[in-house]
Amino acid sequence: MSASSAGTRRIGGMKWWHGLVCGAALAWMPGYALLIGVLLAPVLILHILDFRRSEEMARILAPYAFAALIHPFHQLWSADGTLDAAFGILSDPMTSILSWGATALAWLTFEGGVLGIRLWRQYQMTRQKAEWTARLKALQEEWGDEEPSSPSPPVGAGATATTTP
């Protein structure tokens, strides 16, 4: 068995276990599963829409989203984790606004960071180009004001010499 097929087999097994754990959570703790599903829906939507950067985005979104889940989880814990308590917590619009707002803030932080890095790199490249241009100008002044000319191709190197009578 090759290493790639073993890795594929392991990933398939992991998906099976994830499905089993999610099914058990839905059966034993439906209130918590409902609360997690609704309040983390924006994270799932962002994961689906921007799958190229999902791992990096998850590192940024997770602390914000989980911090917003603490109070609703505490309320649900106090109400014995029932499904009715979960519906009651979700019926409060501030719960969804705070949770989804935290996810939006995390997304803005991520995108702002990416934009900041791109702008910084652009600034560095512009500065480097200016330094190289100044150095090139200094070298041209030192060695003379001649512009580098393109060398003429040698006769017989791909071109035939023609003679006219």
N, C-alpha and C positions, 0 to 999 in steps of 0.2 A: 504494500500500500504506500503510495507516495505521500509526501508531506502535505501537499496542497489538498489532496482528497481527505486526509485525516483532519486538516483544519476546517474543511467544509463540513465534515461529519460532526465535528465538535460544535460548530455554529448552529447547525440544524438541531442538535441536542439541546443547546442553550435556549433556542426558541421554544422548544417543547416545554422545558422547565419554566420559562417565563409565562407561558400560557397557563400552566398548572398553578403557579403561584397567583396569577391574576384571577383565575377562576375561584381559587380558595378564598381570596380576599373578598371577592364579590359575594360569595356564599356566606361567609362568617362575619364579615364587617361591611354590610351594604352601605351604611351611613358614611363611613370613612371613604369607601370607594367612590360614592357619589360626590362627596366634598372634594376629593382629590381630582376627580374627573372634570368637574365644572371649573374649579379654581385654577387648574393647570392646563385648561384648554388652549389658552394663547401660546403656551410653551409648545404644545403639540402642533398647533397651526404653524408656528415659526419653524419648527423642525421639518415639517412637510414642505413648506414653501422654499426654504433655503437649506436644502440637504447638503450642499457642498461644504458649508461651514458649521454643520450641526454640532460637532464635538466642541469646537471653540465656543460656540454660542451657548452650549449647555453649561460650560464652566462659568460663564458670566451670569446666565439666567437663574441657575439653581439657587444661589444664596438669596437673591432677591425674592424669588417665588416661595422658597421655603420659609423665609422670614415672615412673609405675608400670611402663611398658613398657620402660624403658631396660635394666634388668638382664636380663629375658627376651630382649630383642633381642640384647644382647651375648652371652648364652649361645648363642643360635641362630647368630649370626655366627661364633662360635668353632667351632661344629660344622658349618660350611659350609652352613647353611641348609637342611638336608635335612628331609624330612617326618618321618622317624623321630626326629630331634632335636626337632622341634616337639612331637610326641606325648610324648616323654620330658620335656620342660619342662612341658607341660600336665599330666602325670601327678603332678607335685609339687603337693600341695594348697596349699602356701604361696604359689605363684605366683598362683593364682586368688584366694585370700583377700586377698592384698595388692592386686592389681589391682582387684578388685571393691570392696574396702574403701576404696581411694582414691576410686573413683567415688561410693561412698556418702558419704564425707566431703565430697566436692565438692557433692553434692546437699544435704546438711545445711547446708553453708555458704551455698549459694544460698537455701534456704528460710529459714534463720535471718536472712539479710540482708533478705529480703522482709518477714518478720515484724517485724524491728527497725524497718524504715522505716515500716511501718504503725503500730506502736506510737508512734513518734516523731511522726508526723503527727497521731495521735489526741491525744497530749499537747499538741501545739501548738494544735490546735483547741479543746481544753478551756481552755487558758490564754487564748487569744484571746477565747473566749466569756465568761470571767470578767472580763477587762478591759473588754469592751463592756458587760457588765451593770453593773459598777461605774461606768463613765462615764455610762450611762443613768440610774442612780440619782442621781449627782451633778447631772446636768442637770435631773432632776425636782425635786430639792431646791432648786436654784437658781431655777427658774421657777415653782415652786409644787408643791403635792402633788396637783394635779388629775390624775386618770387621763384619758388621751385618750379622748374619746367618739367614737362613730361618727356621722358626719353623717347627718341625716335626709334621705331623698330628696326632691327638690323636687316640688311638686305639678305634675302635668301631664307629668312625665318618665317616662312608661311606666305610671303609675298614674292612674286616673280618680278625680276627686273625686266623692263621692256626697253628695247632700243628702237629708235626711229631712224630710218635711213636719210 
